[in-house]
Amino acid sequence: MINKSNKKTPIPEQKPDKRIKNFLEVSLGYDEKMAISEAQRCLNCKHQPCIKACPVNVKIPEFIELLSKGEFKAAYEKVCETNSLPGICGRVCPQETQCEDLCVRNIKGESVSIGRLERFVSDWYLKNVKNEKIIIQEKNNTKIAIIGSGPASLVCAGDLAKLGYDVSVFEAFHIPGGVLMYGIPEFRLPKSLVQKEIDKIKNLGVNIKTNMVIGKTLNIEDLKEEGYKAIFIGTGAGLPKLLNIPGENLNGVYFSNEFLARINLMKAYDFPNVDTPVKIGSRVAVLGGGNVAMDSARSAKRLGADKVYILYRRTEKEMPARAEEIEHAKEEGIEFKYLISPVRIIGSDKGSVSGIENIKMKLGEPDSSGRRRPIAIENSEYIIDIDTIVSAIGQNPNKLVTSTTKDLKTEAWGGITVYEDSGLTSKEGVFAGGDAVTGAATVILAMGAGKKSAVAIDKYIKTCKN
């Protein structure tokens, strides 16, 4: 019987009281029966609005139709025609504001669970298909350098390798993967899955060189001298925005990128079996309202904090975090405090955090982000007792590459200036994409940028040869 329900097929999850004690994935995924049932809800619309809303233009109705017939391998291959990292996107892509937002089923009910179905076909394929057939064009002996190994870089590297290019990825950390490895917690994105996706890129012939800090170990000119005919910069946005309030340098104040890197990349949750600890008190305040703030708060809870607060200067309506992440945080006991902003971090006589002073806010007219601007209410300050603070108010691109590269123009806030959707920069033969250009954004947008730059680099190389 075909499922034409107006409701999504529920997905199994770990119970909140269990999952706050481990870092295992919260969502357990669809089984085959659930996936087919959900796929049958797709109306296979002729105008296909979901495709237009996808940054990498996955052929959504086509893969879902194959899935609905139980043709899981073919469905996965259809997704991979445009999406190089389906298992990752199925977990962390904000489908509710992209493909699922325009799903026709939204008009009279709930959209098709496109992200969950994408995850299902990827997980099924990785589990059941062992000898993957890889199609690569004949090698053309042309060297391309990719700086960084996050989602934009991995997609760009993979697409260029398939076209026959000799691609080398230069990663500053000891492990490739960028934000996929250091930024997103295990309970949302298992690192074993990320590693499998990286291995797929390596199997295309991509050479990933770790512990290579471009701007220090080598610079852009060095890469050109070594014979790289084009360079893609995908270094992400790992430089934290400062709070610029008193007490910011006290012991017990973390920036979210450091906090999450210690947990995700260095496995601090398994201390003392690993060498990297994270000190967590019983009361933790996380500043911010995006996915990074949710990840930080939920990680702190799993590390043993008794009380974890999200402090946000607007209301839940303005929060940029995914609705699913907010809901999961609430289920796990995270306490949300809206319309407050920190003005001072209070320290003990030993130089450690003991509290945070906040001022109450009200919302004014919309600002450049389209959200109502928070305005401080005079004489409304109050103090919350806190042991640990995690600042997750945003990140900007690191300036190491741009400051050591002549003729590479940047925006006033630090992002690399590009002149076309393809990622063309002011420097000959150099392209850029992802968070290094846009500032902190989503994995799927970074992937879309990497894909467009791969096409542009291929065109650039062929034009130079002619």
Disulfide bonds with the S-S distance in Angstrom:
none
